[in-house]
Amino acid sequence: MTYIELSEYTTTFGKIETELFVRVSAKAARMMERYTTGIDGFNKLRKAYPEQERETIQCCAGELIRYLSCCELNESALNTAEDTSSGTHSKIITSVSAGNETVSYATVTSVSRLEQEQTCARIIREYLTGIQDANGVYLLYMGAYPHKSYKM
């Protein structure tokens, strides 16, 4: 399940390749679900989706997709810049000057999995803190879901 469609994403966040969108939107959805599932396994986004907060949830998903796609594209650029056959790195030239020959190269760095996880957690907390599900339970509440007579 994704929380934002490709057409909605491109309208708000800009262009993205369809294949990349499919891949990272699924990852973003899994992350959002992990952070909104309590200790008892009750997934508040799936079972008690707050329709009144649809736009906020879409923005959260969109920001996650934008970040994860940048990480993936950055990783891809890093892998492309490495010439594995000779063990050397080909450099990406960003500018060249003629007088006294100046050449500038792009720096591509990889983001660690821990940094990715921390940034995604920050994005999720930024958007979903204080947001309640359809039954009034906070999405980021990690305790056992108070089942009472709630609709599911």
Salt bridges, closest charged atoms under 4 A:
GLU8 OE2 - ARG54 NH2 3.21
GLU19 OE2 - ARG23 NH1 3.48
GLU33 OE2 - ARG46 NE 3.02
ASP40 OD2 - HIS147 NE2 3.90
GLU63 OE2 - ARG66 NH2 2.72
GLU72 OE2 - ARG23 NH2 2.44
GLU117 OE2 - ARG34 NH2 2.38
GLU126 OE1 - ARG122 NH1 3.18
